[in-house]
Amino acid sequence: MSVLKPTAIHGTILWLGRVDDRAASLAATPLPELHASFAGVAGEEHGGLTRPSCSRVLPQYPRGTEIRNTRQFSIVSAEELAQIAAAMALDRLDPAWLGASMVVEGIPDFSHLPPSSRLQGESGATLVVDLENRPCTLPAKVIEAARPGAGKLFKPAGKGKRGITAWVEREGVFRLGDRLRLHVPDQPVWAHLEAVRRS
């Protein structure tokens, strides 16, 4: 019995990018296609089968612990980018400023996709949704350089709209204009979720 339900919801890839040197800048370089291996994208700062743990998982591991890399891709939606830009009083928000890997159009409430959902491309390449990507201060420096005065506005404007992180389940190629089909877990919401969130 299948544990993932293919949906009729598709997104279109509008933008692809790669962060080449995070120490120099979080900004991504736009590309026409990305070759996704099990280790992510070759030459990408967020690539690798493992990564050192960061502040997001401090309750689970001391900082710097080697863990499975579930943050190989940073994906944002065109619709939510437009909402963030409007909240920041900008005409547009360049996904390169956020260090994004991919911009997708057409999937509603994108930042809140259920964890373990799949985004499957036309080549068969498949990404597993890990978690919502919470907005942080790292893009602020890049945004500030491009739009002086706007950098500090990103974190509050991006709350709940920063997209998701994902990792490669099946290798393949993602290209501009490709469609991604959304597959969601065929599982009810855990009955104790709200209780443990409140505790």
C-alpha positions as CSV (number, residue, x, y, z in Angstrom):
1,M,0.0,0.0,0.0
2,S,1.3,3.4,-1.0
3,V,2.3,5.8,1.8
4,L,2.4,8.8,-0.5
5,K,-0.6,10.2,-2.3
6,P,0.1,11.8,-5.8
7,T,-1.9,15.0,-6.0
8,A,-3.2,17.0,-8.9
9,I,-1.2,20.0,-7.7
10,H,1.8,20.9,-9.9
11,G,4.3,23.7,-9.6
12,T,6.5,25.2,-12.3
13,I,10.2,25.9,-11.8
14,L,10.8,29.6,-12.5
15,W,14.3,30.0,-11.2
16,L,17.3,27.9,-10.2
17,G,20.5,28.8,-8.4
18,R,23.6,27.7,-6.5
19,V,25.5,29.2,-3.6
20,D,29.1,28.9,-4.6
21,D,30.9,30.3,-1.6
22,R,28.9,31.0,1.5
23,A,31.9,32.5,3.3
24,A,32.1,35.2,0.6
25,S,28.3,35.7,0.2
26,L,25.0,33.9,0.7
27,A,23.9,35.2,-2.8
28,A,23.2,32.4,-5.3
29,T,24.2,32.3,-9.0
30,P,21.3,31.8,-11.4
31,L,21.5,28.6,-13.5
32,P,19.4,27.1,-16.3
33,E,19.5,23.7,-14.7
34,L,20.6,21.8,-11.6
35,H,22.0,18.2,-11.6
36,A,20.8,16.7,-8.3
37,S,22.8,13.8,-6.9
38,F,22.2,12.0,-3.6
39,A,24.7,14.6,-2.1
40,G,22.7,17.5,-3.5
41,V,24.1,19.9,-6.1
42,A,27.8,19.6,-7.0
43,G,29.7,22.7,-5.9
44,E,26.8,24.0,-3.8
45,E,27.7,25.2,-0.3
46,H,24.7,23.3,1.1
47,G,25.6,20.1,-0.7
48,G,26.9,16.9,0.9
49,L,25.4,13.7,2.4
50,T,26.1,15.1,5.9
51,R,26.5,18.5,7.4
52,P,27.6,20.0,10.7
53,S,24.6,20.7,12.9
54,C,23.6,24.3,13.4
55,S,21.4,26.4,15.7
56,R,18.2,24.9,14.3
57,V,18.9,21.6,15.9
58,L,20.6,22.6,19.2
59,P,18.0,20.8,21.3
60,Q,19.0,17.6,19.6
61,Y,22.8,17.9,19.0
62,P,25.8,20.1,20.1
63,R,26.7,22.6,17.4
64,G,29.0,21.1,14.8
65,T,27.9,17.5,15.3
66,E,27.9,15.6,11.9
67,I,24.4,14.8,10.9
68,R,22.4,13.8,7.8
69,N,22.1,16.7,5.4
70,T,18.4,17.4,4.9
71,R,19.1,21.0,3.8
72,Q,20.5,20.3,0.4
73,F,17.9,22.5,-1.3
74,S,16.3,25.8,-0.2
75,I,13.1,26.2,-2.2
76,V,10.8,29.3,-2.2
77,S,7.5,30.0,-3.9
78,A,7.0,32.9,-6.3
79,E,3.8,33.8,-4.6
80,E,5.3,34.0,-1.2
81,L,8.3,35.9,-2.5
82,A,5.9,38.5,-3.8
83,Q,4.2,38.7,-0.5
84,I,7.5,39.2,1.4
85,A,8.6,41.9,-1.1
86,A,5.3,43.8,-0.6
87,A,5.7,43.6,3.1
88,M,9.2,45.1,2.7
89,A,7.9,47.8,0.3
90,L,10.1,46.4,-2.5
91,D,9.0,46.0,-6.1
92,R,10.6,42.5,-6.1
93,L,12.7,40.2,-4.0
94,D,15.5,38.5,-6.0
95,P,15.7,34.8,-4.9
96,A,19.5,35.0,-5.4
97,W,19.6,37.4,-2.4
98,L,18.2,34.6,-0.2
99,G,20.6,31.9,-1.4
100,A,17.7,30.0,-2.9
101,S,18.1,26.8,-4.9
102,M,14.8,26.9,-6.6
103,V,11.7,29.1,-7.1
104,V,8.4,27.3,-7.7
105,E,5.1,28.8,-8.8
106,G,1.6,27.2,-8.4
107,I,1.8,25.3,-5.1
108,P,-0.4,26.9,-2.5
109,D,0.7,27.6,1.1
110,F,4.1,26.4,0.0
111,S,6.1,27.0,3.2
112,H,3.7,24.8,5.1
113,L,3.9,21.7,3.0
114,P,3.7,18.5,5.2
115,P,7.2,17.2,6.0
116,S,8.1,14.1,3.9
117,S,6.0,15.4,1.0
118,R,7.7,14.8,-2.4
119,L,8.3,17.2,-5.3
120,Q,8.9,15.1,-8.4
121,G,10.3,16.6,-11.5
122,E,9.9,15.6,-15.2
123,S,13.2,13.8,-15.2
124,G,12.1,11.7,-12.2
125,A,14.4,13.7,-9.9
126,T,12.6,13.8,-6.6
127,L,13.1,16.0,-3.5
128,V,11.8,15.2,0.0
129,V,10.4,18.1,2.0
130,D,12.2,18.3,5.3
131,L,10.8,21.4,7.2
132,E,9.7,25.0,6.8
133,N,12.8,27.2,6.4
134,R,12.5,29.8,9.1
135,P,13.7,33.3,8.1
136,C,17.0,34.3,9.6
137,T,19.3,37.3,9.5
138,L,21.8,35.9,7.0
139,P,20.1,37.2,3.8
140,A,19.9,40.7,5.4
141,K,23.5,41.6,4.4
142,V,22.9,40.7,0.7
143,I,19.6,42.4,0.6
144,E,21.0,45.5,2.3
145,A,23.8,45.8,-0.3
146,A,21.2,45.7,-3.1
147,R,18.5,47.7,-1.4
148,P,19.9,49.9,1.4
149,G,17.6,50.1,4.4
150,A,15.7,46.9,3.5
151,G,17.9,44.2,5.0
152,K,16.5,44.4,8.5
153,L,13.0,44.1,7.2
154,F,13.4,40.6,5.7
155,K,13.2,38.5,8.9
156,P,9.9,39.8,10.1
157,A,8.4,40.0,6.6
158,G,9.5,36.4,5.8
159,K,7.9,34.7,8.8
160,G,5.8,31.8,7.5
161,K,6.8,32.5,3.9
162,R,10.5,31.6,3.7
163,G,9.9,28.3,1.9
164,I,11.2,24.8,2.7
165,T,14.4,22.8,2.9
166,A,14.6,19.5,1.0
167,W,16.9,16.7,0.2
168,V,17.4,14.4,-2.8
169,E,15.6,11.1,-2.8
170,R,16.1,10.3,-6.5
171,E,18.8,11.8,-8.7
172,G,18.1,13.7,-11.9
173,V,18.0,17.1,-13.5
174,F,15.8,20.1,-12.7
175,R,15.4,22.6,-15.5
176,L,13.8,26.0,-15.9
177,G,10.2,25.6,-16.9
178,D,9.9,22.0,-15.7
179,R,6.8,21.0,-13.7
180,L,7.0,19.4,-10.2
181,R,4.2,17.2,-9.0
182,L,3.4,17.3,-5.3
183,H,3.0,14.0,-3.5
184,V,1.8,14.2,0.2
185,P,2.0,11.6,3.0
186,D,-1.2,9.5,3.3
187,Q,-1.2,9.8,7.1
188,P,-3.5,11.5,9.6
189,V,-2.2,14.3,11.8
190,W,-0.7,12.9,15.0
191,A,-3.4,13.3,17.7
192,H,-0.9,14.7,20.3
193,L,0.7,17.3,18.1
194,E,-1.0,20.4,19.6
195,A,-0.4,19.2,23.1
196,V,3.3,18.7,22.7
197,R,3.7,22.0,20.9
198,R,2.0,23.8,23.9
199,S,4.2,22.0,26.5
